[in-house]
Amino acid sequence: MSAPRKAAIIGGGVIGGGWAARFLLNGWDVAVFDPDPQAERKLSEVLANARRALPGLYDNALPPEGRLSLHDDLGAVLDGAAWVQESVPERLDLKHKVHGQITAMAPAAAVIGSSTSGFKPSELTAQGARVIVAHPFNPVYLLPLVELVGDETHVTRAADILRDIGMYPLHIRREIDAHIADRLLEAVWRESLWLVKDGIATTQEIDEAIRMGFGLRWAQMGLFETYRIAGGEAGMAHFMAQFGPALEWPWTKLMDVPDFTPALVDLIAGQSDAQSGHMSIRDLERLRDDNLVGMMRALKRTGSGAGGVISAHEARLPQPVQADLPVTVMRQVPQSWTDYNGHMNETHYVEIGCQASERLLEMVGVDMAYIEAGQSYFTVENNVRYLAEMRAGETVRVTTRVMAAEGKMLRLNHVLTRADGVTAATIETVLLHVDLATRRSAPPPDHIALALRDMAAAHVGSA
Ligand SMILES: NC(=O)c1ccc[n+]([C@@H]2O[C@H](COP(=O)([O-])OP(=O)(O)OC[C@H]3O[C@@H](n4cnc5c(N)ncnc54)[C@H](O)[C@@H]3O)[C@@H](O)[C@H]2O)c1
């Protein structure tokens, strides 16, 4: 295995901490530079949340974590870095100072990204710095989007690395203040401030208007695909014709912004406290993360939006090292799989068994192409022995023994082992080969039968 690559994180606050977690959990070494004496504590809290949430997106294990170090010497942080990410406060004078130092000291081949929410690359590079905009979204360890703006070659190299750590690079071809996403968010934010200021709605009512309706649509289809459907069978052109005239109506206050007065701040902050003050920010973060993981796992089933990014990344994750018996699953237990007893719910033991059966069958040629050609295996029996608890984040490794492969019948034994070596469960699964045209059992073709019989013979006596 090649040596871990190194990321230098300059500024380890909300966003820098998220970047550090994203790289670290994807196997990179991470060095952090942040003058705040509280930086280490804050970083460890972000990391704890990331370790709790990110592995839950995947049905394969992430690579082993890299090494994290904090330094008060910028040169040491930059030394040997393949990626440098600046996430210091959003002040242009500070960004200029920091990027002057980074450009002077970072390896020539390093990607240098700025997390800036609003500055254009031309503003960041005005004093000769070598930097592109790499604008992420909070929480950086879970949300895939990174808006890339700047020098084309630099952006292309950045995009390759971002895909490697499970992110979605969106190349913005022409620089513009606040990039794409923040412009959209700014419009919604502006209208929301008006609605609260004018006493039309509370912060809670605005949040309900988003999360009970269009917020759910946006996460899976965005704006335009959603409106295409809203146009009915006639599609987008019809939608535009129907709602076009509304653009002339006073539905929006356009660029008019409310005065940013202490009274407006008090109004919004007071309503927000009344709405959410019963939870700490860390509790809210964990709630947000659990919901995001659950939603993204749902999107993964259809390959929609962020779900497609997770599947693509999952396919690139390292395969488990094989043993005498095939290792059919290596994964972490998602938070959402645990129940009120604080351990993995029994249904998910079966889910892991199902993943293991599918992997074993793939190994002998029963893959998607085989199934699409009209034959498959159906499970007819599962016998689970629950032997030890598994908690969220725990790594589970499954080995599968082919016990018997006779005619239409296949009998497998899956052993689920925790990272500490304890056997968490055994699952005996009986499957029947099926002709998908008749939906009735039928013997497998000779090459599949033979491959399974060979495996059964090889597995006798293997541990
Ligand atoms: N918060 C968001 O939702 C969000 C989202 C995307 C992008 N951004 C951008 O990310 C950047 C950082 O924002 P944040 O929300 O993480 O702010 P933050 O205040 O949480 O973190 C900034 C960190 O930078 C450190 N810092 C200050 N001066 C420094 C220096 N000279 N060298 C190294 N570290 C220094 C501070 O100690 C602090 O820990 C900004 O450019 C912002 O626009 C923020």
The ligand as an SDF file (V2000), in Angstrom:
LIG
                    3D

 44 48  0  0  0  0  0  0  0  0999 V2000
  -19.1630   28.3810    8.4170 N   0  0  0  0  0  0  0  0  0  0  0  0
  -19.6230   28.0360    7.2380 C   0  0  0  0  0  0  0  0  0  0  0  0
  -20.7480   27.5350    7.1100 O   0  0  0  0  0  0  0  0  0  0  0  0
  -18.7390   28.1390    6.0130 C   0  0  0  0  0  0  0  0  0  0  0  0
  -19.0620   27.3620    4.8810 C   0  0  0  0  0  0  0  0  0  0  0  0
  -18.2190   27.3730    3.7780 C   0  0  0  0  0  0  0  0  0  0  0  0
  -17.0980   28.1830    3.7820 C   0  0  0  0  0  0  0  0  0  0  0  0
  -16.8030   28.9570    4.8750 N   0  0  0  0  0  0  0  0  0  0  0  0
  -15.5690   29.7680    4.8310 C   0  0  0  0  0  0  0  0  0  0  0  0
  -14.5850   29.0940    5.5880 O   0  0  0  0  0  0  0  0  0  0  0  0
  -13.6790   30.0590    6.1500 C   0  0  0  0  0  0  0  0  0  0  0  0
  -13.5820   29.8170    7.6620 C   0  0  0  0  0  0  0  0  0  0  0  0
  -14.8690   29.9230    8.2330 O   0  0  0  0  0  0  0  0  0  0  0  0
  -15.2640   29.1920    9.6040 P   0  0  0  0  0  0  0  0  0  0  0  0
  -16.7640   29.2220    9.6610 O   0  0  0  0  0  0  0  0  0  0  0  0
  -14.5780   27.8920    9.7310 O   0  0  0  0  0  0  0  0  0  0  0  0
  -14.6700   30.2030   10.6860 O   0  0  0  0  0  0  0  0  0  0  0  0
  -14.1800   29.8920   12.1800 P   0  0  0  0  0  0  0  0  0  0  0  0
  -14.1620   31.1980   12.8710 O   0  0  0  0  0  0  0  0  0  0  0  0
  -14.9750   28.7720   12.7750 O   0  0  0  0  0  0  0  0  0  0  0  0
  -12.6910   29.3600   11.9850 O   0  0  0  0  0  0  0  0  0  0  0  0
  -11.6300   30.1700   11.5800 C   0  0  0  0  0  0  0  0  0  0  0  0
  -10.3720   29.6320   12.2510 C   0  0  0  0  0  0  0  0  0  0  0  0
   -9.2300   30.2640   11.6930 O   0  0  0  0  0  0  0  0  0  0  0  0
   -8.3040   30.4760   12.7430 C   0  0  0  0  0  0  0  0  0  0  0  0
   -7.3600   31.5250   12.3390 N   0  0  0  0  0  0  0  0  0  0  0  0
   -7.4380   32.8590   12.4790 C   0  0  0  0  0  0  0  0  0  0  0  0
   -6.3410   33.4330   11.9520 N   0  0  0  0  0  0  0  0  0  0  0  0
   -5.5480   32.4540   11.4850 C   0  0  0  0  0  0  0  0  0  0  0  0
   -4.2640   32.4140   10.8380 C   0  0  0  0  0  0  0  0  0  0  0  0
   -3.6110   33.5350   10.5660 N   0  0  0  0  0  0  0  0  0  0  0  0
   -3.7530   31.2040   10.5090 N   0  0  0  0  0  0  0  0  0  0  0  0
   -4.4150   30.0600   10.7670 C   0  0  0  0  0  0  0  0  0  0  0  0
   -5.6120   30.0390   11.3850 N   0  0  0  0  0  0  0  0  0  0  0  0
   -6.1760   31.2240   11.7280 C   0  0  0  0  0  0  0  0  0  0  0  0
   -9.1660   30.8320   13.9490 C   0  0  0  0  0  0  0  0  0  0  0  0
   -8.4680   30.6100   15.1680 O   0  0  0  0  0  0  0  0  0  0  0  0
  -10.3290   29.8790   13.7660 C   0  0  0  0  0  0  0  0  0  0  0  0
  -10.1530   28.6510   14.4450 O   0  0  0  0  0  0  0  0  0  0  0  0
  -14.2080   31.4180    5.7580 C   0  0  0  0  0  0  0  0  0  0  0  0
  -13.5280   31.8700    4.6110 O   0  0  0  0  0  0  0  0  0  0  0  0
  -15.6670   31.1580    5.4090 C   0  0  0  0  0  0  0  0  0  0  0  0
  -16.1900   32.0540    4.4500 O   0  0  0  0  0  0  0  0  0  0  0  0
  -17.5850   28.9400    6.0030 C   0  0  0  0  0  0  0  0  0  0  0  0
  1  2  1  0
  2  3  2  0
  2  4  1  0
  4  5  1  0
  4 44  2  0
  5  6  2  0
  6  7  1  0
  7  8  2  0
  8  9  1  0
  8 44  1  0
  9 10  1  0
  9 42  1  0
 10 11  1  0
 11 12  1  0
 11 40  1  0
 12 13  1  0
 13 14  1  0
 14 15  2  0
 14 16  1  0
 14 17  1  0
 17 18  1  0
 18 19  2  0
 18 20  1  0
 18 21  1  0
 21 22  1  0
 22 23  1  0
 23 24  1  0
 23 38  1  0
 24 25  1  0
 25 26  1  0
 25 36  1  0
 26 27  1  0
 26 35  1  0
 27 28  2  0
 28 29  1  0
 29 30  1  0
 29 35  2  0
 30 31  1  0
 30 32  2  0
 32 33  1  0
 33 34  2  0
 34 35  1  0
 36 37  1  0
 36 38  1  0
 38 39  1  0
 40 41  1  0
 40 42  1  0
 42 43  1  0
M  CHG  2   8   1  16  -1
M  END
$$$$
